[in-house]
């Protein structure tokens, strides 16, 4: 039987749906911690162990990273064509993430690893998108959209957990690490399985699935709080602003991913024998959590392009700090600066797309997501050969910081031209 909370919104408990918004948010948070924090980003802290064991070299590591990002790119693009009930897709994604993670520790073949990491990227995108749609829709029905900020702390929590586990158990090796993470995925799946029970209505319609990319980009409920109507500007200016957003949104994909992929390797090279390098990746994830919650509460009326520009500069500063101050303090602060605006960048881009196209922003965000994905794919492919040739990641890191600064300048110019 339905009942009502103080806002008048209907709440219920029927057919697997829960009346408590905290339970919904927690289930999605755990889901994203597994799908992204483990399924997508566990490779980062395990890469130094794989290199040390001779399982692969730096170029091969870059290929594995890019295979995962390519899979994520493809998964994000195909979400609109999957007419599957959201909870069923999330359940399937969690199971697949667990299986693929375990397989990395049980199979010793580089071609198979390439296929696994590509598949893990596809699955993580599907799980992220459909979990976002499932969670945000239920929170909206419960009249509790503020809980949405909790959902998007999941990737940061997963990154912190994987980084600390690798730091504590590095002596066990990479294979054991993959198996431990696979077991954690199994535990996470079991923890949220009942909450993610499919609704009594069954599978969602194709039209519902087609709307998922728009929800995926809503990195917090505050994104939906932005204007739902297109800005009163001319068609030509709207087109130019949209093209600018797509191009400039792709730049942080390239800018952050080089550090995000190779941070432990870079830090170990700069601080040989130190225990600090194992902690910088968890620091990146820890900074993401308050960054996500803070960005969700910034006023939607603020200029999204300038907020994006500031976020780019913050990430660039984090990269440069690690170059000019290659100490434990420099890497620690730099890691947090790169992680802090990680989720905020997606949120601000979504708000800008809604400002330009209102309720019809899904197409624009699809193109922007594709550009971001291309940047992520290109980053390791560019950085690994440069590092292998020069013996240092410094040139690739300067390139990454330069791309972010260039993107920030472009966004500032877009904002200035429209005033």
Buried (B, 14 or more C-beta within 10 A) or exposed (E): EEEEEEEEBEBBEEEEBBBBBEBBBBBBBBBBBBBBBBBBBBBBBBBBBBBEEEBBEBBBBBBBBBBBBBBBBBBBBBBBEBEBBBBBBBBBBBBBBBBBBBBBBEBEEEEEBBBBBBBBBBBBBBBBBBBBBBBBBBBBBBBBBBBBBBBBBBBBBBBBBBBBBBBEEBEBBBBBBBBBBBBBBBEBBEBBBEBBBBBEEEBBEEEBBBBBBBBBBBBBBBBBBBBEEBBEBEEEEBEBBBEBBBBBBBBBBBBBBBBBBBBBBBBBBBBEEBEBBBBBBBBBBBBBBBBBBBBBEBEBEEBBBBBBBBBBBBBBBBBBBBBEBBBBEBBBBBBBBBBBBBBBBBBBBBBBBBBBBBEEBBBBBBBBBBBBBBBBBBBBBBBBBBBEEEEBBBBBBEBBBBBBBBBBBBBBBBBEEBE
